[in-house]
Amino acid sequence: MQKEYTEKGVVWISICSSAPGKQGSMTGEEANELIEAKGAAPSRFLLDPKGIVGHKYGAKTTPHMFVIDPEGVLLYNGAIDNRPSTKQDDVVGATNYLSAALESAMAGKKVEIAATQPYGCGVKY
């Protein structure tokens, strides 16, 4: 999804709000290695070891997705989809809340489902 939407002009920012010494915490070099190993394509990767950004948006899980318009208005907050699974096969047939929010926002339409329950591991602040 990162590649698809960044090619459409979306600025995709991945944020790591894990505190030093906690699960998920990493250095800039480790973040770059992870991005490369996963084949990820964020526009930017922000290390947030004090949890300032994560707390500001109320990030609870990883992932916890937010769609913010160019004026800074929060349009969507929640899960990527309705299937809390990491198995690729489970994605087939899932309702992708994030894609729906991005498509609506890019078309200048109201995001119909603006909030869902995020799922995943808890953010380690």
GIGIBEL-V793161 format. One record per backbone hydrogen bond with DSSP energy under -0.5 kcal/mol. CO is the residue of the C=O (numbers start at 0). NH is the residue of the N-H. If there is no record, write none. Layout:
CO;NH / CO;NH
//
This chain:
0;4 / 1;5 / 2;6 / 3;7 / 4;9 / 5;8 / 9;11 / 10;12 / 11;13 / 11;42 / 11;43 / 13;45 / 14;16 / 15;47 / 18;21 / 21;24 / 26;30 / 27;31 / 28;32 / 29;33 / 30;34 / 31;35 / 32;36 / 33;37 / 34;38 / 34;39 / 35;38 / 43;13 / 44;46 / 45;15 / 45;47 / 47;50 / 50;54 / 51;55 / 52;56 / 53;57 / 53;58 / 59;122 / 61;120 / 64;77 / 65;67 / 66;74 / 66;75 / 68;71 / 72;68 / 72;74 / 75;66 / 76;115 / 77;64 / 79;96 / 79;97 / 81;83 / 82;84 / 86;89 / 86;90 / 87;90 / 87;91 / 88;91 / 90;93 / 93;95 / 94;81 / 94;96 / 95;99 / 96;100 / 97;101 / 98;102 / 99;103 / 100;104 / 101;105 / 102;106 / 103;108 / 104;107 / 109;111 / 111;113 / 113;76 / 115;117 / 120;61 / 122;124 / 123;18
//
